[in-house]
Amino acid sequence: MNISVYFCSMESADLLLLFLLPLASVDTDTLSGKTLFFPQESANSFVMLIPLKPLSLDAFTLCMRLSVDPDVANQARRETILFAYRTQNADELNVWQEKGKISFYLSSSGDAASYSIPLLSVFRTNLCLTWESSTGLAAFWVDGKRSTLQVYKQGHRVQSKGLVVLGQDPDSIVGEFDINQSFVGEITDVNMWDSVLTGRQIGQLSENEWTGPTANVLNWNTMQYVVKGNVIVVPQKYY
Ligand SMILES: *[C@@H]1O[C@H](CO)[C@@H](O)[C@H](O)[C@H]1NC(C)=O
């Protein structure tokens, strides 16, 4: 099936249906309390998250809880994809651990907001990323602590009609993934809001004392997802 023919004209929900047909495992359950474990490097294992609304965004907060095996992630040959949102024409929002830094790219493969924050470890890190178009202010938040601000892509807008993918960089979602960019480790609590949360709210997230607004773009407790390849959905008792 030639997915690319359909890619530009379809809404992401229709597009997902195309993907669902040949896939083994479509989960009607949610990910609430669960963790996705990518046990080894691969060029074919990934998870697609189905957003609650189109990612047409002039501001966002993206949070996730992550752990990696540093013996894999810190090899010189590797770049590790942490989050990818890809439309037909662009990597709209990619988050990486690469070259000793954590970075994110909006609609670019060269011009990143790049941060020398502590790299991910074997223990889970609560990582959030905030950005808003009006000021261009961007920051990473590590276990509730904010990095220094950067100004990045002021006036830009994240475009809708793409796919949210964990585990692989979908530069070539219709072809091959690059094993040296795959994610190896655990991901849970991927949530996205269409606004920049306050520092106090992000602090609460890392303390698991959430009283802020419900995540309205990606919501780990309610969104649907599709697993492809060797990804273990870890039961709640390990949460
Ligand atoms: C991954 O890295 C290894 C080691 O550098 C290399 O031999 C291999 O060709 C790379 N694979 C791809 C798909 O780039």
Ligand as a Chemical Component Dictionary entry (heavy atoms), coordinates in Angstrom:
data_LIG
# 
_chem_comp.id                   LIG 
_chem_comp.type                 NON-POLYMER 
_chem_comp.pdbx_formal_charge   0 
_chem_comp.three_letter_code    LIG 
# 
loop_
_chem_comp_atom.comp_id 
_chem_comp_atom.atom_id 
_chem_comp_atom.alt_atom_id 
_chem_comp_atom.type_symbol 
_chem_comp_atom.charge 
_chem_comp_atom.model_Cartn_x 
_chem_comp_atom.model_Cartn_y 
_chem_comp_atom.model_Cartn_z 
_chem_comp_atom.pdbx_ordinal 
LIG C1 C1 C 0 24.383 2.324 12.769 1  
LIG O1 O1 O 0 25.656 2.504 13.341 2  
LIG C2 C2 C 0 26.573 1.457 13.049 3  
LIG C3 C3 C 0 27.843 1.732 13.847 4  
LIG O2 O2 O 0 28.366 2.993 13.564 5  
LIG C4 C4 C 0 26.814 1.404 11.540 6  
LIG O3 O3 O 0 27.679 0.337 11.220 7  
LIG C5 C5 C 0 25.482 1.232 10.820 8  
LIG O4 O4 O 0 25.676 1.283 9.418  9  
LIG C6 C6 C 0 24.485 2.293 11.263 10 
LIG N1 N1 N 0 23.202 1.988 10.675 11 
LIG C7 C7 C 0 22.519 2.875 9.948  12 
LIG C8 C8 C 0 21.214 2.414 9.435  13 
LIG O5 O5 O 0 22.935 4.000 9.743  14 
# 
loop_
_chem_comp_bond.comp_id 
_chem_comp_bond.atom_id_1 
_chem_comp_bond.atom_id_2 
_chem_comp_bond.value_order 
_chem_comp_bond.pdbx_ordinal 
LIG C1 O1 SING 1  
LIG C1 C6 SING 2  
LIG O1 C2 SING 3  
LIG C2 C3 SING 4  
LIG C2 C4 SING 5  
LIG C3 O2 SING 6  
LIG C4 O3 SING 7  
LIG C4 C5 SING 8  
LIG C5 O4 SING 9  
LIG C5 C6 SING 10 
LIG C6 N1 SING 11 
LIG N1 C7 SING 12 
LIG C7 C8 SING 13 
LIG C7 O5 DOUB 14 
# 
